[in-house]
Amino acid sequence: MAVNKSDLSRARKLATTVLKLNSVDPDQWLYDQYQAVIDENTEIIVKALGQVAKNPLAANPLSGSGVVVEGSQQHE
């Protein structure tokens, strides 16, 4: 089941409060969580980057392949 924005917001507020009560910076804690996911998936990331290096045009949203990378902007 997908999380909705209301539940996510409620969970974020509660977790942030608990972290602060435990003298933990919520932003640092969140960064550490993201970094752990990256560290645990380094092999996948390296493989994906290797595929992009072999065929850079296929991963370029401006090449017209229809592939859009999250956070990128496609201009028409």
BELJOFEN-V116243 format. One record per residue. N is the residue number from 1. RES is the residue in one small letter. PSI is psi in degrees with one decimal (NA if undefined). BURIAL is 1 if it has 9 or more other C-alpha atoms within 8 Angstrom, else 0. Layout:
# BELJOFEN-V116243
n:res:psi:burial
N:RES:PSI:BURIAL
N:RES:PSI:BURIAL
This chain:
# BELJOFEN-V116243
n:res:psi:burial
1:m:132.2:0
2:a:145.3:0
3:v:141.0:0
4:n:164.9:0
5:k:-35.8:0
6:s:-46.6:0
7:d:-40.4:0
8:l:-43.6:1
9:s:-43.7:0
10:r:-44.8:0
11:a:-41.0:0
12:r:-44.8:0
13:k:-44.2:0
14:l:-46.2:0
15:a:-41.3:0
16:t:-42.2:1
17:t:-44.3:0
18:v:-43.2:0
19:l:-45.9:1
20:k:-39.3:1
21:l:-27.2:0
22:n:15.2:0
23:s:37.8:0
24:v:128.4:1
25:d:117.9:0
26:p:-36.6:1
27:d:-41.1:0
28:q:-42.5:0
29:w:-44.7:1
30:l:-42.6:0
31:y:-44.2:0
32:d:-36.8:0
33:q:-45.6:0
34:y:-44.3:0
35:q:-36.3:0
36:a:-40.8:0
37:v:-43.3:0
38:i:-47.3:0
39:d:-39.3:0
40:e:-16.8:0
41:n:25.3:0
42:t:-41.0:0
43:e:-42.8:0
44:i:-42.7:0
45:i:-44.5:0
46:v:-42.6:0
47:k:-45.7:0
48:a:-43.2:0
49:l:-34.4:0
50:g:-39.6:0
51:q:-40.4:1
52:v:-40.0:1
53:a:-34.1:0
54:k:-32.4:0
55:n:70.2:0
56:p:-29.9:1
57:l:-30.7:0
58:a:-27.5:1
59:a:-2.0:1
60:n:115.7:1
61:p:-19.8:1
62:l:-4.7:0
63:s:-8.6:1
64:g:12.5:0
65:s:-12.1:1
66:g:-4.5:0
67:v:124.4:1
68:v:126.9:1
69:v:133.9:0
70:e:134.6:0
71:g:-10.9:0
72:s:160.8:0
73:q:130.2:0
74:q:126.3:0
75:h:137.7:0
76:e:NA:0
